[in-house]
Amino acid sequence: MSLNTIRACIEQRIAAEFASAPALPVAYQNVPFTPPNNQSWVQTSIIWGDSAYMTILTTQTSQGKIESPVAFNSPDGGFNRRNGTLVFNIFTQRAVGPGIGLNIAQRCIDLFSRLQLENIKFDPANGPRVIEPSSPEGFSQTQVAITFEAYEQS
């Protein structure tokens, strides 16, 4: 899975969830977005972490002979593990209590926590956490983070 394939799988699931009732606007990374006034909304981002190889590619000499640099090689190519964190920032009205933000946080948690989606495995969710002061200002901000690992063939 390429980085964009991983991102697209995650964003498609988010878009489907928040298009259903109660629908909420979603802000994605590097996409123009104007926060609504007096309405809840969700901001998502994927933070890529360290990656590791799971297998090592074989090498081919100029004579066409395949050489194995280590014992656990794969004749079909190598596999890499991509690590990342999916972050949900949930923005709700100020001065109405935490209930709305926690309900939306639960939707985010239920959507990905301990899920396997294609070759992406999500860990249990971290949070929700209250972020003070919120960014942008004027909202109450709750954050949920879910780490994941994805496997790609190189």
Secondary structure, 3 states (H helix, E strand, C coil): CCHHHHHHHHHHHHHHHHHCCCCCCEECCCCCCCCCCCCCEEEEEEEEEEEEECCEECEECCCCCEECCCCCEECCCCEEEEEEEEEEEEEECCCCCCHHHHHHHHHHHHHHCCCEECCEEECCCEEEEEECCCCCCCCEEEEEEEEEEEEEEC
